[in-house]
Amino acid sequence: MKRILSILMVVTMAFAGVSCGDDDGPTRPKDMPNSVEDSKNYSYELLSQANSTITIGKEIKLTDFSQIKKDWIQFVNEAKVRSSSKMMISGIKKGDHKIKNLTLKVKGTNIVKRFANDEGFAMDGTFNFVEDQNFMQNLMNELVAEKTITIELTATTEKKINNDVKISLDFNVLFKL
């Protein structure tokens, strides 16, 4: 009798061990490619009184990129910012406005882009320098890790801004899945 009980216990434990095996995690969807390329524009519209400092936050999510399906988000493991990505300031005409101390920061991190122009911006500009690409890449790395981030823009205005002054981030990104 003891022998039968021992054999039954061994067989039961073997089945229990097999059924509680390692969990391989979520299953990769069959329709998911190894990578997708996508682009997205985020804009900040500035409205301000004269001699004021403004701070504007904008939430960015992986789901903002239309090529990434919701059930793919957990599989995004890298985002490579393409060289065509850029930051732009538009709507400033010479002598019209001046924006100083312009900073973009990923909230809760040390990822910061300070525009080194003590005199401020007095006209439109497009920025696509190596340090801008590094900032945008670091921002995307944080987005992949956190899935949602907030970018804060801070600036000081010399004159009242009540027209279409915009600061844009244009991302062209290759996502590895």
Secondary structure, DSSP 4 states (H G I P E B T S, - for coil): -HHHHHHHHHHHHHHHHHHT-----SPPPTT--SEEEEEEEEEEEEEE-TTEEEEEEEEEEGGGSTTS-GGGGGG--EEEE-TT-EEEEES--TTT--EEEEEEEETTSS-EEE---TT-B-S-EEE--HHHHHHHHHHHHHHHHHSEEEEEEEEEESS-EEEEEEEEEEEEEEEE-
